[in-house]
C-alpha cells in the first residue's frame, strides 16, 4: 500500500468529511452587581433595607437555597449524591445518561467541596485611631458546590454548577458537538458518531450550517431556560430589582475535524507532522498561528510538547493562556483544536456577546496551523526554480550573484530568514545582522552595513524578500519561505548526514544506512562487468 507523502495532498484527496465549530465551552454565570464588596453593601443596605451589610445576613439565604435544592431533588425524584473522591464526575454522568430515557430533564445532582470566591467579614484597624472595625471583602474558601447534570432537548447533556455561598456564582458547561447531534436527530439526518464529533453524515453541508448557527443568543437562552426550572438563591423581588445572572466566557474550544478515508494514512500523516514540526512552538511560528505579534515582553512560555497517551501522540503549542492541540482522533480523523482560556489574550472582553469574534480567532488558528504544516512538509521547489537560484541573475539591469546551495553564507542567510518570516512588521538590516553573524560563527562587528546590504540585495533580486513600501524594512515572500525551508532542511537532514554515511571509509564497520550504498555500488560494478565495460 502506498501512502501520500504530502500533507497538502492528503488533506485534499483523503479527507471524506470536514467539520469545524464550537466544541466545549465553560461559562461563568454571575450577578454583575454582586462581584465587588461595594455592590454587596448596596444589595443589603439599599435594596433590602438593612442597617449594615454583614455575612450574618448571608447565612439565611444560603440555608434557604440548600433547602430548596434538597426539596427539588426529592420532589423530582432526582438523586442527590456526594461525589466519591476517586471517581471522575464525567464517569458518573455517563452512567446516569445511559439509563436516561426522556428527551430532557435532570439526571442527578452532585455535591462537592471546592474552592470558590466568596464574601467574608474581616477585622481591620484604623491607622490613625488604632480602633478595630469590620470590613466586607472578597476572598476564597472551600464551600459546597452543587452540580446539576441535565439533558436539554436542543443541547443534549450539560451541567450547571452553583456555589452555595454568597454571591452564588455558577458555571455552565456545554458541548457544541452534542448540540449538533441533537439537531441532526430532530431533522432526521443520519450520522455516525465519533468521540466528541462526527465520523460521517448524510448531509455534511447541513451539519456545518448547524455548527455555524450555534450563537451566543442560543447559549444564553439555554441558561435562562434552566435557571427558571432549577432552585434559585435569590428571591423574585431581587430579580425584579435587576439582580439577574449574566454570562461570560471562561474557556472556549474551537475544533476542526478532518475524517480520513484510511486509518493507516492518518496515522502515518500525523507521525510525519510531528517529526517535521517539533519547532512549531517557537514564538515566530506561534504568532503566525494565532495571528498575534510576539515580542520579548509577551508573557508566556513558547514551546512544543508531544504528549503520548497509550500509543496516541498529540502535538501542543501555547500562546499566553491559550493553546493549540492536534491529535489523531480514534484513529480515524485529524483533530485540530484551539482552546482559549482568556479572551483578553486577543483584546476581547469576556462577555458572551464576543463569541462570534472569538470563533473567528479560534477557527482561524486551526487553519493557519495546518497551513504552516503543509508548507513545512511539502516545501519542495521545482527544478527550474532550483536552478534559477544557482545562477547569477540580472533583474532590471541589476546583476546579483547566485545563491549556491552548499555555500556556508547562503545557508546561514536562509536560516536567519526563517526567524523573520512571521514578523508582522518585517525586519531591517540591523535585525538580520545578529542571527546571521551567530550562524556564521563570526563577530557581529565584522559584518558591516555594506556587507549586509549586499546580501539583502541578493535576496531581494532573487525574489526571496520584498521591501515594505516607504520603509527600510523587508518581509520574507511566500516563495522565499519555501526556498529557505528546502535549502536548510535538505542540507541539514539529507546532504550532511547522507554524505557522512556514503563517505565512511570501507575499513570501518558498515552501518545500517551505509549498507544499501555498498550494495548499490556492488550492483553497478557487476552491471559494468556483465556489459564488458571498464569500471
C-alpha positions in Angstrom: 0.0 0.0 0.0 1.4 3.4 -0.9 0.7 6.5 1.2 0.6 10.1 0.2 3.8 11.8 1.3 2.5 15.3 1.2 0.3 16.8 3.9 -1.4 19.1 1.4 -2.1 16.2 -1.0 -3.5 14.0 1.8 -5.8 16.7 3.2 -7.0 17.5 -0.4 -7.6 13.9 -1.6 -8.1 11.7 1.5 -10.5 13.7 3.7 -14.0 12.3 3.4 -15.7 14.9 5.7 -14.6 18.1 7.3 -16.4 19.9 10.2 -15.4 22.9 12.2 -17.2 24.8 15.0 -17.5 25.3 18.7 -16.5 22.3 20.8 -16.7 22.6 24.6 -17.5 25.8 26.4 -17.1 26.6 30.0 -19.0 29.7 31.0 -19.1 31.9 34.1 -22.7 32.6 35.3 -22.7 35.6 37.8 -24.7 38.5 39.0 -22.6 41.6 38.0 -23.7 43.9 40.8 -22.5 41.4 43.5 -19.0 40.9 42.2 -17.4 43.6 44.4 -17.7 44.5 48.0 -19.4 47.9 47.4 -22.0 46.1 45.3 -22.7 43.6 48.1 -23.1 46.6 50.6 -25.6 48.2 48.3 -27.6 45.0 47.9 -28.1 44.7 51.7 -28.4 48.3 52.7 -30.2 50.0 49.8 -32.1 47.1 48.2 -33.0 45.0 51.2 -33.1 47.9 53.6 -30.7 46.5 56.3 -28.8 48.9 58.6 -25.4 47.4 57.6 -24.0 44.6 55.4 -22.8 41.5 57.2 -22.1 37.9 56.5 -24.7 37.1 59.1 -27.3 38.3 56.6 -26.0 35.8 54.0 -26.4 32.7 56.1 -30.3 32.6 55.9 -30.1 33.0 52.2 -27.6 30.1 51.9 -29.7 27.9 54.2 -32.8 28.6 52.2 -31.0 27.8 48.9 -29.7 24.5 50.2 -33.1 23.5 51.5 -34.7 24.4 48.1 -32.1 22.2 46.3 -32.9 19.2 48.6 -36.6 19.8 48.2 -36.3 20.0 44.4 -34.3 16.6 44.4 -37.0 14.9 46.5 -39.9 16.4 44.5 -38.5 15.4 41.1 -37.2 12.0 42.4 -33.6 13.0 41.4 -30.6 11.5 43.2 -28.6 14.0 45.4 -25.2 12.4 45.9 -21.8 13.4 47.2 -19.1 12.8 44.5 -16.7 10.0 45.5 -13.2 11.2 45.9 -11.5 8.9 43.4 -14.1 8.9 40.6 -14.3 11.4 37.7 -17.6 13.3 37.6 -17.9 12.6 33.9 -17.9 8.8 34.5 -20.8 9.1 36.9 -22.7 11.4 34.5 -22.2 8.8 31.7 -23.7 6.1 33.8 -26.8 8.2 34.6 -27.1 9.3 30.9 -27.0 5.7 29.7 -30.1 5.0 31.9 -32.0 8.2 31.0 -34.9 7.7 28.6 -36.5 11.1 28.3 -35.9 13.9 25.9 -34.8 16.3 28.6 -34.6 16.5 32.4 -32.2 16.5 35.4 -30.0 13.4 35.5 -28.8 13.9 39.1 -27.4 16.5 41.5 -23.8 16.1 42.7 -22.3 17.8 45.7 -18.6 18.5 46.1 -16.4 20.8 48.2 -14.3 23.2 46.0 -12.6 26.5 46.3 -14.7 29.5 45.3 -14.7 33.3 45.6 -16.9 34.4 48.5 -17.7 37.4 50.6 -16.3 37.4 54.2 -16.1 39.8 57.1 -12.7 40.7 58.4 -11.3 42.8 61.2 -9.3 45.9 60.1 -7.6 48.5 62.2 -7.8 52.3 61.6 -4.2 53.5 61.1 -5.0 56.9 62.8 -7.1 55.8 65.8 -6.0 52.2 66.2 -9.6 51.1 66.6 -10.8 47.9 65.0 -13.7 47.7 62.6 -15.5 45.1 60.5 -15.0 45.2 56.7 -16.6 43.2 54.0 -14.1 41.8 51.4 -13.8 39.2 48.7 -11.7 36.1 49.5 -11.6 32.4 48.7 -12.9 29.5 50.7 -13.8 25.8 50.4 -17.5 25.6 50.1 -20.1 23.2 48.8 -20.8 23.3 45.1 -24.0 21.7 43.6 -23.7 20.2 40.1 -27.0 19.9 38.2 -26.3 17.4 35.4 -29.1 17.8 32.9 -30.2 16.9 29.4 -31.7 19.5 27.1 -33.8 18.6 24.0 -31.7 21.0 21.9 -28.2 20.9 23.5 -28.1 17.4 24.9 -26.1 16.7 28.1 -24.7 19.7 30.0 -24.1 20.7 33.6 -24.8 23.9 35.7 -22.7 24.2 38.9 -23.9 26.5 41.7 -21.8 27.8 44.5 -23.9 27.5 47.7 -22.3 30.6 49.3 -22.9 34.3 48.6 -22.8 35.7 45.8 -23.9 32.3 44.4 -21.8 32.3 41.2 -22.3 29.4 38.8 -20.6 27.7 36.0 -22.2 26.3 32.8 -20.6 23.7 30.6 -21.9 22.8 27.2 -20.7 20.8 24.2 -21.2 22.1 20.6 -21.0 18.6 19.1 -23.7 17.4 21.4 -25.8 20.3 20.2 -25.1 19.2 16.6 -26.1 15.6 17.2 -29.4 16.7 18.8 -30.2 19.0 15.9 -29.4 16.3 13.3 -31.7 13.8 15.1 -34.5 16.3 15.2 -34.2 16.9 11.5 -33.9 13.2 10.6 -30.4 13.5 9.2 -28.4 10.2 9.6 -24.9 10.3 11.0 -22.2 8.1 12.7 -20.9 9.5 15.9 -17.2 9.9 16.7 -15.9 10.6 20.2 -16.9 14.2 20.6 -17.7 14.6 16.9 -19.0 13.0 13.8 -17.4 10.3 11.7 -19.9 10.5 8.8 -23.1 12.3 8.0 -25.7 12.0 5.2 -25.7 15.8 4.8 -22.3 17.3 5.8 -23.3 20.7 4.4 -26.3 20.8 6.8 -24.1 19.7 9.7 -21.8 22.6 9.1 -24.7 25.0 8.9 -25.9 23.8 12.3 -22.4 24.3 13.8 -22.2 27.8 12.3 -25.7 28.6 13.8 -24.7 27.9 17.4 -24.7 31.5 18.6 -24.4 33.4 21.9 -28.1 34.1 21.8 -28.9 30.4 21.8 -26.5 29.6 24.6 -28.0 32.5 26.7 -31.5 31.1 26.0 -30.4 27.7 27.3 -29.1 29.2 30.5 -32.2 31.3 31.3 -34.5 28.4 30.4 -32.9 26.2 33.0 -32.5 28.9 35.6 -36.3 29.2 35.6 -36.6 25.4 36.3 -33.9 25.0 38.9 -33.8 26.3 42.5 -32.6 29.9 42.8 -30.7 31.5 45.7 -32.3 35.0 45.3 -36.0 35.9 45.6 -38.2 37.1 42.7 -38.1 40.6 44.2 -34.3 40.6 43.9 -34.5 39.6 40.2 -37.2 42.2 39.6 -34.8 44.8 41.0 -32.2 43.9 38.4 -30.1 41.3 40.3 -30.0 38.8 37.4 -27.5 36.4 36.1 -25.2 37.3 33.2 -22.7 35.1 31.3 -19.0 35.4 30.5 -16.6 33.1 28.8 -14.1 31.2 31.0 -12.9 28.7 28.4 -13.9 28.1 24.7 -12.7 25.3 22.4 -12.9 25.5 18.7 -12.2 22.4 16.7 -11.6 21.3 13.1 -12.2 17.6 12.5 -11.0 16.1 9.2 -12.1 12.5 8.7 -9.7 10.4 6.7 -10.6 7.5 4.4 -7.9 5.2 5.7 -6.9 5.0 9.4 -3.3 3.9 8.4 -3.0 7.0 6.2 -3.9 9.3 9.1 -1.6 7.7 11.5 1.4 8.0 9.1 0.4 11.6 8.3 0.3 12.6 11.9 3.6 11.0 12.7 5.2 12.9 9.8 3.6 16.1 11.0 5.0 15.7 14.5 8.5 15.0 13.1 8.5 18.0 10.9 7.1 20.4 13.4 8.9 19.9 16.6 9.9 23.5 16.4 6.4 24.8 15.8 6.2 26.2 19.4 8.8 28.8 18.6 7.5 32.4 19.0 7.8 33.2 15.3 5.6 30.2 14.5 3.1 30.7 17.3 2.5 34.3 16.3 1.6 33.2 12.8 -0.8 30.5 14.0 -2.6 32.9 16.4 -2.0 36.0 14.1 -0.7 37.9 17.1 2.6 39.8 17.3 5.0 38.3 19.9 7.8 40.5 21.4 10.3 40.0 24.2 7.7 41.4 26.6 4.9 39.0 25.6 4.2 36.8 28.7 4.0 33.0 28.4 6.3 30.1 27.6 6.5 29.2 24.0 7.3 25.6 23.4 6.3 22.4 21.5 5.1 19.4 23.5 4.4 16.0 22.2 2.3 14.1 24.7 1.6 10.4 24.3 -1.4 8.7 25.9 -1.0 5.0 25.2 0.2 4.9 21.6 -1.6 8.1 20.5 0.6 11.2 20.4 -0.7 14.7 20.4 1.0 18.0 19.4 0.6 21.1 21.7 1.8 24.7 21.4 0.9 27.6 23.7 0.2 31.3 23.3 -0.2 33.2 26.6 -3.2 31.4 28.3 -4.4 29.7 25.1 -3.2 26.6 23.3 -3.4 24.7 20.1 -3.7 20.9 20.2 -3.6 18.4 17.4 -4.1 14.7 17.6 -5.4 11.6 15.7 -8.9 11.1 17.0 -9.9 7.4 17.4 -7.5 6.5 14.6 -10.0 8.0 12.0 -9.7 11.7 12.0 -7.2 14.5 12.3 -8.4 16.8 15.1 -7.1 20.4 15.5 -8.3 22.3 18.5 -7.8 25.8 19.7 -8.6 26.4 23.4 -8.9 30.0 24.6 -8.7 30.3 28.4 -8.6 34.1 28.5 -10.3 36.2 25.8 -8.1 39.2 26.8 -5.2 37.4 25.1 -6.8 38.6 21.9 -8.1 42.0 23.2 -11.6 40.8 23.5 -13.9 41.1 26.5 -15.2 38.1 28.4 -18.9 38.7 27.8 -20.7 36.1 25.8 -21.5 38.7 23.1 -17.9 38.4 21.9 -18.4 34.7 21.0 -18.6 35.4 17.2 -15.3 37.3 17.1 -13.7 34.6 19.3 -14.9 31.9 17.0 -13.2 33.6 14.1 -9.9 33.7 16.1 -10.1 30.0 17.2 -11.1 28.5 13.8 -8.6 30.8 12.0 -5.8 29.5 14.3 -6.7 25.9 13.4 -6.5 26.7 9.6 -3.2 28.6 9.9 -1.6 25.8 11.9 -2.5 23.4 9.0 -1.1 25.9 6.5 2.2 26.0 8.4 2.4 22.2 8.5 1.6 21.9 4.8 4.4 24.4 3.9 7.0 22.8 6.2 6.1 19.3 5.0 5.6 20.0 1.3 8.3 22.6 0.7 9.9 21.2 -2.4 10.6 23.7 -5.2 10.8 22.7 -8.9 14.0 22.0 -10.9 13.7 25.3 -12.8 13.3 27.3 -9.6 16.2 25.5 -8.0 18.5 26.1 -11.0 17.5 29.8 -11.0 18.9 30.3 -7.6 22.1 28.5 -8.5 23.0 31.0 -11.3 23.8 34.8 -11.2 20.7 36.8 -12.0 20.0 40.1 -13.8 16.8 41.9 -12.9 16.1 45.4 -14.4 19.7 45.8 -15.3 20.8 44.9 -11.8 23.1 42.0 -11.6 23.4 39.8 -8.5 25.3 36.7 -7.6 23.9 33.1 -7.2 22.6 31.5 -4.0 24.7 28.4 -4.1 23.1 25.5 -2.2 26.2 24.4 -0.3 27.6 27.9 0.4 28.0 28.4 4.1 27.0 32.0 4.0 23.8 31.2 2.0 22.8 28.5 4.5 23.3 31.0 7.3 21.4 33.7 5.5 18.4 31.4 4.8 18.3 30.0 8.3 18.2 33.6 9.5 15.3 34.4 7.2 13.2 31.7 8.8 13.3 33.7 12.1 11.7 36.7 10.4 9.1 35.1 8.1 6.3 35.6 10.6 7.2 39.1 11.9 4.2 41.4 11.1 6.5 44.4 10.9 9.2 42.6 8.9 12.9 43.0 9.6 15.7 45.5 8.9 19.4 45.3 8.0 20.2 45.5 11.7 17.7 42.8 12.7 19.2 40.3 10.2 22.8 41.0 11.2 22.8 39.4 14.7 21.5 35.9 13.8 23.5 35.9 10.6 26.7 36.5 12.4 25.9 33.9 15.1 25.2 31.2 12.4 28.4 32.1 10.6 30.4 32.0 13.8 31.7 35.5 13.2 31.9 38.6 15.4 28.9 40.9 14.7 31.4 43.8 14.4 32.9 42.2 11.2 29.5 42.3 9.4 29.4 45.9 8.1 26.3 47.5 7.0 27.6 47.4 3.4 28.1 43.7 3.6 24.6 43.1 4.9 23.2 45.5 2.2 24.9 43.2 -0.4 23.1 40.1 1.0 19.8 41.9 1.2 20.1 42.9 -2.4 20.8 39.3 -3.4 17.7 38.1 -1.6 15.5 40.8 -3.0 16.6 40.3 -6.6 16.1 36.6 -6.3 12.6 37.2 -5.0 13.1 35.8 -1.6 12.3 39.0 0.2 10.3 42.1 -0.5 10.8 45.7 0.6 8.0 47.2 2.6 6.9 50.4 0.7 8.0 53.6 2.3 10.5 52.0 4.7 13.9 50.2 5.0 12.3 47.0 6.3 11.7 43.8 4.5 9.3 40.8 4.5 10.0 37.2 3.5 7.9 36.3 0.5 6.0 33.0 0.2 8.4 31.9 -2.4 11.3 32.9 -0.2 9.9 30.8 2.7 9.7 27.7 0.5 13.2 28.2 -0.8 14.6 28.7 2.7 12.8 25.7 4.1 14.0 23.5 1.2 17.6 24.7 1.3 18.1 24.5 5.1 16.2 21.2 5.7 17.7 19.4 2.7 21.2 20.5 3.6 20.8 19.7 7.3 18.8 16.5 7.1 19.9 14.9 3.8 23.2 16.2 2.4 25.3 16.3 5.5 24.2 13.1 7.2 23.9 11.3 3.8 27.5 12.2 2.8 28.7 11.2 6.2 27.3 7.7 5.7 28.3 7.5 2.0 31.9 8.6 2.5 32.6 6.3 5.6 35.9 4.6 5.0 35.5 0.9 3.9 37.7 -0.2 6.7 35.0 0.9 9.2 32.1 -1.4 10.1 29.1 -0.9 7.8 26.2 1.0 9.4 22.5 0.3 8.6 22.5 3.3 6.3 25.8 2.6 4.7 24.9 -1.0 3.7 22.4 -0.1 1.0 25.0 2.2 -0.6 27.6 -0.5 -0.6 25.1 -2.9 -2.2 24.3 -0.3 -4.9 28.0 0.2 -5.7 28.4 -3.6 -6.0 25.4 -3.8 -8.3 26.8 -1.1 -10.6 30.2 -2.9 -10.7 28.5 -6.2 -11.7 26.5 -4.4 -14.3 29.7 -2.9 -15.8 31.4 -6.3 -15.8 28.5 -8.0 -17.4 28.5 -5.4 -20.2 32.3 -5.7 -20.6 32.7 -2.1 -19.7 35.7 -0.6 -18.0 34.9 0.2 -14.4 
